Amino acid sequence: MVIYTSAWPSVPILEESIFSHVFNSKLCTPEQVVYIDGPTGRRFTKANVKHAALSLAHGLRNELHTRIFRGPLLARGDTVMIFSQNNILYPVFVWGIFAAGLRATLAPSTASPTEVQRQWIDSESKVMIVSSSLVHTALDAFKHLDLSPEDALSRIAVYSDDEGVQLPKGFNFTRYEDLSARGLLSKEEPFDGQLSNQTALLCYSSGTSGLPKGVETTHKNLVAQLDMLESIEIPETRFQTMISPVPLYHIYGVVNCLMSPVYQGVPSVIMPRFEITEFLRCIDAYQVARAWAVPPICLALLGHPQLKNYKLSSLKTIISCAAPLPAGVQLMLHKKYNTSGRTVAVTQGYGMTELSPAVLAMSEPEGFEHAGAAGRLLPNLEARLVDDDGRDLPESEESVGELWVRGPTVMNGYLNNASATKDTITADGWLKTGDIVKRDKKGFFTVVDRKKELIKYKGFQVPPAELEGVLLNHPDVADAGVVGVEVDGLELPRAYVVLKKPTKDVAAQRLVAKEIQEWVNPRVGKPKQLRGGVAIILEIPKSPAGKILRRVLKERAAKEVLEASESLRKVAARL
């Protein structure tokens, strides 16, 4: 068995509540500003957040009662759903739920009523904290639950995130402001020792294939993650303001942009959503030094017309996560922002919800030297590269296999899904990531692609992400997504491309698509050539965290092949 370990020294892992661990941290003083509301400039200190969280915790445990049985709605270990856009109060909701000894499950703000209902049922939620702008969706989700209208209403706590939104008439909603004004929990619920292995957070896997699954992340998982990340942090970066346009319902946002600020004392600018002009304005207005990003944001930072209107002189680091950032894009960013004596580090990392989430990271100077790589193993983690049969691959730069990880951040499992848990975590604790990676002699891992997304062409494995990286180097291409399309039993790589200068002229689109295909093919090996063609589209479908939704592209490709002429079949027949 070939086991890789971290080059960074291991750190002690404490067994306690994530709330206790963060708010007892000496790295951040009570007076330190930890959250800044991007649109308004409103600020919360660590002390503000703790007081607000303990007030909410008191209300959740003592003030919510069913209107039928007149008993408390919530007891220790119960689940509360947050259904909201990014907002400066969002962290208060999360910390308040933890302080009350409850579990938090975070529903995407883009979810439909059916999706909200599904997560509510699967997570066994008992109360929902919902923003006023999403309350109609929440009420629609509750319509088909086995609850009386009165009981359903008692389970919703509403806060106002938009003064222009009118709440439905005839509903006596519980207001967050009232719920938090009725007392103060004297102390957070403890989770010491073995209790730290209880679930704190229920994020849901991205659902790029199949239905999302509830990931049981424990207090100990989160404590370990924060300490592992802190141990590799450069002290000089503390107190440097960061910006957070990524969704806080995603574990990437929860850990890096919601928990770390309070733990490390790093002010975090919270944006309701990513909008390029507002993003750039906030960087200048709040002198942001560190930008947490996803690949679509990195692409916007390369060539958006609004860039010329902002200085961005405070920016020192761009960190891309959630999906692979092609080496070419990373180097172009580095070139663009490292001019006239200015230094901006461009790095990326790797993680997944099931690993709490970070697994690989790199220091700021390493981003340029190892462009395209996701980083080195974090402290306390072990890794293996295995083939399709679960056999370890030899330690070689030529070895490319599925990444398996073991350590203190491995999830408890998938909620109420023992079979999926067994398929993902081995009996001796290795979590199968489903990602195909390679490792160089210096210990840097590069993500090749998702195991299930590899295109199998005549026995050759074709990574879509690699082809997307090539496409993004084309001068006319703004974004790209690649999937396999089946033609007479052969799986052929097919590219979907967004142009920098879109055109509605169908003939012009075909001409550009053909030119792009001819440009790519000589630059890749024969199995990787775009034999499935190139299609011009207006937007690559992506999750809010920036992952390409390949299943959407695959569905489109399958339909297009059925409707296409015999041209693709003739191509396949000649191969």
C-alpha positions in Angstrom: 0.0 0.0 0.0 1.5 3.4 -1.1 0.4 6.0 1.5 1.3 9.7 1.0 1.5 12.0 4.1 1.6 15.7 4.5 4.8 17.7 4.4 3.3 20.0 7.0 3.5 18.8 10.6 0.4 17.4 12.2 -1.6 19.5 14.7 -3.4 18.3 17.8 -7.2 17.8 17.3 -9.4 19.0 20.1 -12.7 17.4 20.9 -15.2 20.1 21.6 -18.0 22.2 20.2 -17.2 24.1 17.0 -18.8 27.1 18.7 -16.7 26.8 21.8 -13.5 26.3 19.7 -14.1 29.4 17.6 -15.3 31.8 20.2 -12.7 30.8 22.7 -9.9 31.4 20.2 -7.3 33.9 21.2 -6.4 34.6 17.6 -9.3 37.0 17.3 -10.2 39.5 20.0 -13.9 40.3 20.8 -13.5 43.8 19.3 -12.2 42.6 16.0 -14.5 43.2 13.0 -15.3 39.8 11.5 -18.2 40.4 9.0 -18.9 43.4 6.7 -22.1 43.6 4.7 -20.9 44.4 1.2 -23.9 46.5 0.0 -24.4 48.6 3.2 -21.0 48.5 5.0 -22.7 47.3 8.2 -20.1 45.7 10.5 -20.2 42.9 13.2 -17.4 42.3 15.7 -16.8 38.9 17.2 -18.5 40.1 20.4 -21.6 41.2 18.3 -21.8 37.8 16.7 -21.5 35.9 19.9 -24.2 37.9 21.7 -26.6 37.6 18.7 -25.9 33.9 18.4 -26.6 33.2 22.0 -29.8 35.3 21.8 -31.0 33.3 18.8 -30.0 30.0 20.6 -32.2 31.0 23.6 -35.1 31.7 21.3 -34.7 28.5 19.3 -34.6 26.3 22.4 -37.1 28.1 24.7 -39.5 30.3 22.7 -40.6 28.1 19.8 -43.6 26.0 20.5 -46.0 24.0 18.4 -49.3 25.7 18.2 -51.1 22.4 18.5 -49.5 20.6 21.4 -48.0 23.8 23.0 -44.7 22.0 23.6 -41.1 23.0 22.7 -40.4 22.4 19.0 -36.6 21.9 19.4 -34.4 19.7 21.6 -30.7 19.1 21.5 -29.7 17.3 18.3 -32.7 18.5 16.2 -32.2 20.0 12.8 -32.9 23.6 11.7 -32.9 24.6 8.1 -31.6 28.0 6.9 -33.1 29.1 3.6 -31.6 32.4 2.6 -29.3 34.3 0.3 -25.9 35.4 1.6 -26.5 38.1 4.2 -24.6 39.5 7.2 -27.1 37.7 9.5 -26.5 34.3 7.9 -23.4 33.6 10.1 -25.5 34.5 13.2 -28.1 31.9 12.2 -25.4 29.2 11.8 -23.6 30.1 15.1 -26.9 30.4 16.9 -28.0 26.9 15.8 -24.6 25.5 16.9 -24.8 27.3 20.3 -28.3 25.8 20.9 -26.9 22.3 20.4 -28.8 21.8 17.1 -27.8 20.7 13.6 -27.8 23.2 10.8 -28.8 22.2 7.3 -28.4 24.8 4.6 -30.7 25.0 1.6 -29.6 26.6 -1.7 -31.2 30.0 -2.1 -31.9 29.0 -5.7 -33.9 25.9 -4.7 -37.4 25.2 -6.0 -40.2 24.4 -3.6 -39.8 20.7 -4.5 -36.1 20.8 -3.7 -36.7 22.6 -0.4 -39.3 20.0 0.5 -37.0 17.2 -0.4 -34.2 18.5 1.8 -36.6 19.3 4.7 -37.8 15.8 4.7 -34.4 14.1 4.2 -32.6 16.2 6.9 -35.5 15.7 9.3 -35.7 19.5 9.9 -38.1 20.8 12.4 -37.7 24.6 12.0 -36.8 26.8 9.1 -35.2 30.2 9.2 -36.1 31.9 6.0 -35.6 35.3 4.4 -38.6 37.4 3.5 -37.8 37.2 -0.2 -37.9 33.4 -0.2 -40.9 32.9 2.1 -43.3 32.3 -0.8 -41.1 29.4 -1.9 -41.0 28.1 1.7 -44.8 28.1 2.0 -45.1 26.3 -1.3 -42.7 23.7 -0.1 -44.8 23.2 3.1 -48.0 22.7 1.2 -47.5 19.0 0.6 -46.0 18.1 4.0 -48.0 16.1 6.5 -48.5 19.2 8.7 -51.6 21.3 9.4 -51.3 24.9 8.1 -51.1 26.1 11.8 -48.3 23.6 12.7 -46.4 24.4 9.5 -46.6 28.1 10.2 -45.2 27.6 13.7 -42.1 26.1 12.2 -41.1 29.1 10.1 -39.0 32.1 11.5 -38.8 35.0 9.0 -36.3 37.7 8.8 -36.4 40.7 6.5 -33.7 40.8 3.8 -35.5 43.2 1.4 -37.6 46.2 2.6 -39.5 46.0 -0.7 -40.8 42.5 -0.2 -44.3 42.1 1.1 -45.0 39.1 3.3 -48.1 37.1 2.5 -51.1 38.5 4.2 -53.1 36.5 6.8 -50.0 34.7 8.2 -48.8 35.3 11.7 -45.1 34.7 11.2 -42.6 34.3 14.0 -40.1 37.1 13.4 -36.3 36.5 13.8 -36.1 39.9 15.6 -38.7 38.9 18.2 -37.2 35.4 18.6 -33.8 36.9 19.4 -35.1 39.5 21.8 -36.5 37.2 24.5 -33.4 36.2 26.4 -29.8 35.1 26.2 -28.4 31.5 26.5 -25.9 31.8 29.4 -23.6 29.3 27.7 -23.4 27.3 24.5 -24.3 23.6 24.6 -21.1 21.5 25.1 -19.8 18.8 22.8 -16.8 17.6 24.6 -15.0 14.3 24.2 -17.0 11.7 22.3 -19.9 14.2 21.9 -17.7 16.1 19.4 -18.4 13.2 17.0 -22.0 14.3 16.8 -23.3 16.0 13.6 -23.2 19.8 13.5 -23.7 20.5 9.8 -25.7 18.9 7.1 -24.6 20.3 3.7 -25.8 18.5 0.7 -23.5 17.1 -2.0 -23.7 19.1 -5.2 -26.0 16.8 -7.1 -24.1 17.0 -10.4 -25.1 13.4 -10.8 -28.1 11.9 -9.0 -30.0 13.4 -6.1 -28.1 15.3 -3.5 -27.1 13.4 -0.3 -26.9 14.9 3.2 -23.3 14.9 4.4 -22.9 14.5 8.2 -20.1 16.9 9.2 -19.3 16.7 12.9 -18.1 19.3 15.5 -14.7 17.5 15.5 -14.5 17.6 11.7 -14.9 21.3 11.7 -12.6 21.9 14.6 -9.9 19.8 12.9 -10.4 21.6 9.6 -10.0 25.1 11.1 -6.8 24.1 13.0 -5.3 22.4 10.0 -5.9 25.4 7.8 -4.6 27.8 10.5 -1.4 25.9 10.9 -0.4 26.6 7.3 -1.5 30.3 7.4 1.0 33.0 6.9 0.8 35.2 10.0 1.1 38.4 7.9 -2.2 37.7 6.3 -4.2 37.9 9.6 -6.6 40.9 9.7 -6.3 41.4 5.9 -9.9 41.7 4.7 -11.3 39.0 2.5 -14.3 39.0 0.2 -16.9 36.2 0.0 -19.2 36.2 -3.1 -19.5 32.3 -2.9 -22.7 30.9 -1.5 -22.6 30.5 2.3 -24.9 27.4 2.0 -22.0 25.7 0.3 -19.4 24.1 2.7 -16.6 26.1 0.9 -18.4 29.3 2.0 -19.3 28.0 5.5 -15.7 27.1 6.4 -13.6 29.7 4.6 -15.9 32.7 4.6 -18.1 32.2 7.7 -16.1 30.2 10.3 -12.5 31.2 9.6 -13.1 35.0 9.9 -14.2 34.6 13.5 -11.5 32.1 14.3 -8.6 33.9 12.8 -9.7 37.5 13.0 -10.0 38.1 9.3 -12.8 40.6 8.3 -15.0 39.0 5.6 -17.0 41.1 3.2 -20.3 39.2 2.5 -22.0 39.7 -0.8 -25.6 38.6 -1.5 -24.5 37.1 -4.8 -21.7 37.5 -7.3 -22.1 40.5 -9.6 -18.9 41.7 -11.2 -19.4 45.4 -10.8 -20.4 45.1 -7.1 -17.5 42.7 -6.5 -15.0 45.1 -7.9 -16.5 48.0 -6.0 -16.3 46.1 -2.7 -12.6 45.3 -3.3 -11.8 49.0 -3.6 -14.3 50.2 -1.0 -13.2 47.8 1.8 -9.5 47.5 0.7 -9.9 43.7 0.2 -6.6 41.8 0.2 -7.9 38.2 -0.4 -10.5 37.2 -2.9 -12.1 33.7 -2.5 -13.2 32.8 -6.0 -14.4 30.0 -8.2 -13.3 29.6 -11.9 -16.1 31.7 -13.4 -15.1 34.6 -11.1 -11.4 34.1 -12.2 -12.5 34.3 -15.9 -14.4 37.6 -15.1 -11.3 39.0 -13.5 -9.4 38.4 -16.7 -11.3 40.4 -19.2 -14.5 42.0 -18.0 -15.0 45.5 -19.4 -15.7 47.0 -16.0 -12.2 46.2 -14.7 -10.8 49.4 -16.1 -13.0 51.4 -13.7 -11.4 50.0 -10.5 -7.9 50.2 -9.0 -8.0 46.9 -7.1 -4.7 48.1 -5.5 -5.3 46.4 -2.2 -5.7 42.9 -3.8 -2.9 40.5 -2.8 -4.3 37.0 -3.3 -6.8 35.3 -5.5 -7.8 31.8 -4.3 -9.9 29.6 -6.6 -11.7 26.5 -5.3 -14.8 24.3 -5.8 -13.7 23.3 -9.4 -10.3 23.0 -11.2 -8.8 26.2 -12.5 -6.9 25.5 -15.7 -3.2 26.3 -15.6 -3.5 28.6 -18.6 -6.1 30.7 -16.8 -4.1 30.8 -13.6 -1.0 32.0 -15.5 -3.0 34.6 -17.4 -4.3 36.0 -14.1 -0.8 36.0 -12.7 0.5 37.9 -15.7 -2.4 40.4 -15.6 -2.1 41.3 -11.9 1.6 41.2 -11.5 2.8 44.3 -13.2 4.6 47.6 -12.3 6.1 46.1 -9.1 2.7 44.8 -7.9 2.5 41.3 -6.6 -0.8 39.3 -6.5 -0.6 35.6 -5.8 -3.0 33.3 -7.7 -3.5 30.0 -6.1 -6.1 27.2 -5.9 -7.1 24.4 -3.5 -9.1 21.2 -3.6 -11.7 19.8 -1.3 -15.2 18.2 -1.2 -18.1 18.4 1.2 -17.4 14.9 2.5 -14.0 16.1 3.7 -15.1 19.2 5.6 -14.0 20.4 2.9 -10.3 21.3 2.2 -7.8 18.5 1.3 -5.1 20.2 -0.8 -3.7 23.8 -0.5 -0.6 25.7 -1.4 1.3 28.7 -0.1 1.0 32.0 -2.0 4.4 31.9 -3.7 3.7 28.3 -5.0 0.8 29.3 -7.2 2.9 30.5 -10.1 5.5 27.7 -9.8 2.8 25.0 -9.8 0.1 26.5 -12.0 -2.7 24.0 -12.5 -1.9 22.0 -9.4 -4.4 22.0 -6.5 -1.7 21.9 -3.8 -0.2 19.6 -1.2 -1.9 17.5 1.4 -3.1 19.4 4.5 -1.6 18.4 7.9 -3.1 15.2 9.5 -4.2 13.8 6.2 -3.1 10.7 4.3 -3.7 9.9 0.7 -3.6 7.1 -1.8 -3.9 6.8 -5.6 -5.7 3.7 -6.7 -6.9 2.1 -10.0 -10.4 1.0 -10.9 -9.9 -2.2 -9.0 -8.9 -0.4 -5.8 -5.2 -1.4 -6.2 -2.5 1.2 -5.2 -0.6 2.7 -8.0 3.2 2.9 -7.8 4.8 6.1 -6.6 5.5 7.7 -10.0 4.8 10.9 -11.8 3.2 8.8 -14.4 0.6 7.4 -12.0 -2.9 8.8 -12.4 -5.6 7.4 -10.3 -8.5 8.0 -7.9 -7.7 9.9 -4.8 -8.5 8.3 -1.5 -8.2 10.3 1.7 -8.1 9.4 5.4 -8.0 11.7 8.4 -9.9 13.7 11.0 -12.0 15.6 8.5 -13.7 12.6 6.9 -17.5 12.9 7.3 -19.6 10.7 9.6 -21.4 9.4 6.5 -24.4 10.2 4.4 -27.6 10.8 6.4 -29.9 7.8 6.4 -28.0 6.3 3.5 -25.9 3.4 4.7 -25.4 1.9 1.3 -23.9 5.2 -0.2 -21.8 5.6 2.9 -20.4 2.0 2.5 -19.7 2.7 -1.1 -17.7 5.9 -0.3 -15.8 5.1 3.0 -13.9 1.8 3.4 -13.9 -0.2 6.6 -10.4 1.2 7.5 -11.5 4.8 7.0 -10.4 5.7 3.5 -12.8 8.1 1.7 -13.1 7.5 -2.1 -13.2 11.0 -3.6 -14.2 10.0 -7.1 -11.6 12.5 -8.4 -8.8 11.4 -10.7 -5.5 13.0 -9.8 -1.7 12.8 -10.4 1.1 13.7 -8.0 4.5 15.1 -8.8 7.8 14.4 -7.0 7.4 17.5 -4.8 4.1 16.3 -3.5 1.8 18.6 -5.5 -1.5 17.0 -6.6 -3.3 18.0 -9.8 -6.9 17.1 -10.4 -7.4 15.5 -13.8 -11.2 15.1 -13.6 -14.1 13.4 -11.9 -13.9 9.6 -12.3 -17.5 9.4 -13.5 -17.0 12.3 -16.0 -14.0 10.8 -17.9 -14.8 10.2 -21.5 -13.9 6.7 -22.6 -12.8 6.8 -26.2 -11.7 3.4 -27.6 -10.3 2.4 -24.2 -8.5 5.8 -23.7 -9.5 8.0 -20.8 -10.1 11.6 -21.9 -10.4 14.2 -19.1 -13.0 16.9 -20.0 -11.2 19.4 -17.7 -8.0 19.1 -19.7 -9.8 19.9 -22.9 -11.6 22.8 -21.3 -8.2 24.2 -20.3 -7.0 24.0 -23.9 -10.2 25.7 -25.2 -9.8 28.6 -22.8 -6.5 29.4 -24.4 -8.3 30.2 -27.7 -8.5 34.0 -28.2 -12.3 33.8 -29.0 -13.3 31.6 -26.1 -14.7 33.0 -22.9 -15.9 29.7 -21.3 -16.1 26.1 -22.2 -17.5 22.7 -21.1 -16.7 19.3 -22.6 -18.7 16.1 -22.3 -18.8 12.7 -24.1 -21.5 12.1 -26.7 -22.3 8.5 -27.8 -22.4 7.9 -31.6 -22.9 4.3 -32.7 -21.3 2.9 -29.6 -18.3 5.3 -29.5 -18.0 8.0 -26.9 -16.7 11.2 -28.6 -15.5 14.4 -26.9 -17.9 17.3 -27.7 -17.2 20.9 -26.6 -19.7 23.6 -25.7 -18.2 27.1 -26.0 -19.2 30.6 -25.0 -17.7 33.3 -27.2 -16.1 36.5 -26.0 -18.1 38.3 -28.7 -21.4 36.4 -29.0 -23.2 36.3 -32.3 -26.8 35.1 -33.2 -25.8 34.4 -36.8 -26.1 30.6 -37.1 -23.7 30.5 -40.1 -21.1 32.6 -38.3 -21.4 30.3 -35.3 -20.8 27.2 -37.4 -17.8 28.9 -39.0 -16.3 29.8 -35.6 -17.1 26.3 -34.2 -15.3 24.6 -37.0 -12.3 26.9 -36.6 -12.1 26.2 -32.9 -12.3 22.5 -33.5 -9.5 22.7 -36.1 -7.4 24.8 -33.7 -7.8 22.4 -30.8 -7.2 19.1 -32.5 -3.5 19.5 -33.4 -2.9 20.6 -29.8 -4.1 17.4 -28.1 -3.5 13.7 -28.6 -5.6 11.8 -31.1 -8.0 10.3 -28.5 -8.7 13.8 -27.2 -9.6 15.4 -30.5 -13.1 17.0 -30.6 -14.6 14.3 -32.8 -18.0 15.0 -31.3 -17.9 18.6 -32.6 -18.0 22.1 -31.1 -21.3 23.9 -30.3 -21.7 27.6 -29.6 -23.9 28.4 -26.6 -24.6 31.5 -24.5 -23.8 30.1 -21.1 -22.1 27.0 -19.6 -24.5 25.6 -17.0 -22.9 25.6 -13.6 -23.7 25.2 -9.9 -23.6 28.3 -7.7 -20.1 27.1 -6.6 -18.8 27.1 -10.1 -18.9 23.4 -11.0 -19.9 22.6 -14.6 -23.2 20.7 -14.6 -22.1 18.1 -17.1 -25.3 16.2 -16.8 -27.1 19.2 -18.3 -24.6 19.3 -21.2 -24.9 15.6 -21.6 -28.7 15.8 -21.9 -28.3 18.5 -24.5 -25.7 16.6 -26.4 -27.8 13.4 -26.5 -30.7 15.4 -27.9 -28.6 17.2 -30.5 -27.1 13.9 -31.7 -30.5 12.5 -32.3 -31.5 15.6 -34.3 -28.2 15.9 -36.1 -27.5 14.8 -39.7 -25.4 11.8 -40.5 -22.2 13.8 -40.3 -21.2 12.7 -36.8 -22.0 9.1 -37.6 -19.8 9.3 -40.7 -17.0 10.6 -38.6 -17.4 7.8 -36.1 -17.5 5.2 -38.9 -14.2 6.3 -40.3 -12.4 5.9 -36.9 
